[in-house]
């Protein structure tokens, strides 16, 4: 893990990348990492190749900073929950730090931080912060909590264990905005979705 910190320290322009079809695990982890890199006074960009992001993720810190064009000046890329190079959505010619929890993950980065036992990539990023004595602020805590909440399907997944709740408890102590996470991740419905539901109900026959 110190290799990641050392590589960040010498980089001039870092790009944090979420999966091209992201959930809160990918976007939340990327948002937390983006916050950390900003704290290091580094030039950093937030990239996601998705042409349109689900508005239910709009509460995440730095959502408005996400760009769809990959910067040419990047000399380090950190991918969060991109299970393959194809999931990045851009041609990468610089060093890659690959962080992922998916069972299908592969070592395509120069530095790989992988754990298929983790319930979310957010859990891996949380452990990275804790093991390196990195202070988790409110933005980082909210981002990581959203990832765990989404990947655990509201703590109903069979992969949920005592570690899941222990991490969540610590993120609450770090002032994660749990109420907003719950509202957007678990209860958000688009206007189009509500209209479709109305059409379905109107055509339903008992």
Secondary structure as a PSIPRED ss2 file (coil, helix, strand):
# PSIPRED VFORMAT (PSIPRED V4.0)

   1 X C   1.000  0.000  0.000
   2 X H   0.000  1.000  0.000
   3 X H   0.000  1.000  0.000
   4 X H   0.000  1.000  0.000
   5 X H   0.000  1.000  0.000
   6 X H   0.000  1.000  0.000
   7 X H   0.000  1.000  0.000
   8 X H   0.000  1.000  0.000
   9 X H   0.000  1.000  0.000
  10 X H   0.000  1.000  0.000
  11 X C   1.000  0.000  0.000
  12 X C   1.000  0.000  0.000
  13 X E   0.000  0.000  1.000
  14 X E   0.000  0.000  1.000
  15 X E   0.000  0.000  1.000
  16 X E   0.000  0.000  1.000
  17 X E   0.000  0.000  1.000
  18 X E   0.000  0.000  1.000
  19 X C   1.000  0.000  0.000
  20 X C   1.000  0.000  0.000
  21 X C   1.000  0.000  0.000
  22 X C   1.000  0.000  0.000
  23 X C   1.000  0.000  0.000
  24 X H   0.000  1.000  0.000
  25 X H   0.000  1.000  0.000
  26 X H   0.000  1.000  0.000
  27 X H   0.000  1.000  0.000
  28 X H   0.000  1.000  0.000
  29 X H   0.000  1.000  0.000
  30 X H   0.000  1.000  0.000
  31 X H   0.000  1.000  0.000
  32 X H   0.000  1.000  0.000
  33 X H   0.000  1.000  0.000
  34 X H   0.000  1.000  0.000
  35 X H   0.000  1.000  0.000
  36 X H   0.000  1.000  0.000
  37 X H   0.000  1.000  0.000
  38 X H   0.000  1.000  0.000
  39 X H   0.000  1.000  0.000
  40 X C   1.000  0.000  0.000
  41 X C   1.000  0.000  0.000
  42 X C   1.000  0.000  0.000
  43 X E   0.000  0.000  1.000
  44 X E   0.000  0.000  1.000
  45 X E   0.000  0.000  1.000
  46 X E   0.000  0.000  1.000
  47 X E   0.000  0.000  1.000
  48 X C   1.000  0.000  0.000
  49 X C   1.000  0.000  0.000
  50 X C   1.000  0.000  0.000
  51 X C   1.000  0.000  0.000
  52 X C   1.000  0.000  0.000
  53 X C   1.000  0.000  0.000
  54 X C   1.000  0.000  0.000
  55 X H   0.000  1.000  0.000
  56 X H   0.000  1.000  0.000
  57 X H   0.000  1.000  0.000
  58 X C   1.000  0.000  0.000
  59 X C   1.000  0.000  0.000
  60 X C   1.000  0.000  0.000
  61 X C   1.000  0.000  0.000
  62 X C   1.000  0.000  0.000
  63 X H   0.000  1.000  0.000
  64 X H   0.000  1.000  0.000
  65 X H   0.000  1.000  0.000
  66 X E   0.000  0.000  1.000
  67 X E   0.000  0.000  1.000
  68 X C   1.000  0.000  0.000
  69 X C   1.000  0.000  0.000
  70 X C   1.000  0.000  0.000
  71 X C   1.000  0.000  0.000
  72 X C   1.000  0.000  0.000
  73 X C   1.000  0.000  0.000
  74 X C   1.000  0.000  0.000
  75 X C   1.000  0.000  0.000
  76 X E   0.000  0.000  1.000
  77 X E   0.000  0.000  1.000
  78 X E   0.000  0.000  1.000
  79 X E   0.000  0.000  1.000
  80 X E   0.000  0.000  1.000
  81 X C   1.000  0.000  0.000
  82 X C   1.000  0.000  0.000
  83 X C   1.000  0.000  0.000
  84 X C   1.000  0.000  0.000
  85 X H   0.000  1.000  0.000
  86 X H   0.000  1.000  0.000
  87 X H   0.000  1.000  0.000
  88 X C   1.000  0.000  0.000
  89 X C   1.000  0.000  0.000
  90 X C   1.000  0.000  0.000
  91 X C   1.000  0.000  0.000
  92 X C   1.000  0.000  0.000
  93 X C   1.000  0.000  0.000
  94 X C   1.000  0.000  0.000
  95 X E   0.000  0.000  1.000
  96 X E   0.000  0.000  1.000
  97 X E   0.000  0.000  1.000
  98 X E   0.000  0.000  1.000
  99 X E   0.000  0.000  1.000
 100 X E   0.000  0.000  1.000
 101 X C   1.000  0.000  0.000
 102 X C   1.000  0.000  0.000
 103 X C   1.000  0.000  0.000
 104 X C   1.000  0.000  0.000
 105 X C   1.000  0.000  0.000
 106 X C   1.000  0.000  0.000
 107 X C   1.000  0.000  0.000
 108 X C   1.000  0.000  0.000
 109 X C   1.000  0.000  0.000
 110 X C   1.000  0.000  0.000
 111 X E   0.000  0.000  1.000
 112 X E   0.000  0.000  1.000
 113 X E   0.000  0.000  1.000
 114 X E   0.000  0.000  1.000
 115 X C   1.000  0.000  0.000
 116 X C   1.000  0.000  0.000
 117 X C   1.000  0.000  0.000
 118 X C   1.000  0.000  0.000
 119 X C   1.000  0.000  0.000
 120 X C   1.000  0.000  0.000
 121 X H   0.000  1.000  0.000
 122 X H   0.000  1.000  0.000
 123 X H   0.000  1.000  0.000
 124 X H   0.000  1.000  0.000
 125 X H   0.000  1.000  0.000
 126 X H   0.000  1.000  0.000
 127 X H   0.000  1.000  0.000
 128 X H   0.000  1.000  0.000
 129 X H   0.000  1.000  0.000
 130 X H   0.000  1.000  0.000
 131 X H   0.000  1.000  0.000
 132 X C   1.000  0.000  0.000
 133 X C   1.000  0.000  0.000
 134 X C   1.000  0.000  0.000
 135 X C   1.000  0.000  0.000
 136 X C   1.000  0.000  0.000
 137 X C   1.000  0.000  0.000
 138 X H   0.000  1.000  0.000
 139 X H   0.000  1.000  0.000
 140 X H   0.000  1.000  0.000
 141 X H   0.000  1.000  0.000
 142 X H   0.000  1.000  0.000
 143 X H   0.000  1.000  0.000
 144 X H   0.000  1.000  0.000
 145 X H   0.000  1.000  0.000
 146 X H   0.000  1.000  0.000
 147 X H   0.000  1.000  0.000
 148 X H   0.000  1.000  0.000
 149 X H   0.000  1.000  0.000
 150 X H   0.000  1.000  0.000
 151 X H   0.000  1.000  0.000
 152 X C   1.000  0.000  0.000
 153 X C   1.000  0.000  0.000
 154 X C   1.000  0.000  0.000
 155 X C   1.000  0.000  0.000
 156 X C   1.000  0.000  0.000
 157 X C   1.000  0.000  0.000
 158 X C   1.000  0.000  0.000
 159 X C   1.000  0.000  0.000
 160 X C   1.000  0.000  0.000
 161 X C   1.000  0.000  0.000
 162 X H   0.000  1.000  0.000
 163 X H   0.000  1.000  0.000
 164 X H   0.000  1.000  0.000
 165 X H   0.000  1.000  0.000
 166 X H   0.000  1.000  0.000
 167 X H   0.000  1.000  0.000
 168 X H   0.000  1.000  0.000
 169 X H   0.000  1.000  0.000
 170 X H   0.000  1.000  0.000
 171 X H   0.000  1.000  0.000
 172 X H   0.000  1.000  0.000
 173 X H   0.000  1.000  0.000
 174 X C   1.000  0.000  0.000
 175 X C   1.000  0.000  0.000
 176 X C   1.000  0.000  0.000
 177 X C   1.000  0.000  0.000
 178 X H   0.000  1.000  0.000
 179 X H   0.000  1.000  0.000
 180 X H   0.000  1.000  0.000
 181 X H   0.000  1.000  0.000
 182 X H   0.000  1.000  0.000
 183 X H   0.000  1.000  0.000
 184 X H   0.000  1.000  0.000
 185 X H   0.000  1.000  0.000
 186 X H   0.000  1.000  0.000
 187 X H   0.000  1.000  0.000
 188 X C   1.000  0.000  0.000
 189 X C   1.000  0.000  0.000
 190 X C   1.000  0.000  0.000
 191 X H   0.000  1.000  0.000
 192 X H   0.000  1.000  0.000
 193 X H   0.000  1.000  0.000
 194 X H   0.000  1.000  0.000
 195 X H   0.000  1.000  0.000
 196 X H   0.000  1.000  0.000
 197 X H   0.000  1.000  0.000
 198 X H   0.000  1.000  0.000
 199 X H   0.000  1.000  0.000
 200 X H   0.000  1.000  0.000
 201 X H   0.000  1.000  0.000
 202 X H   0.000  1.000  0.000
 203 X C   1.000  0.000  0.000
 204 X C   1.000  0.000  0.000
 205 X C   1.000  0.000  0.000
 206 X C   1.000  0.000  0.000
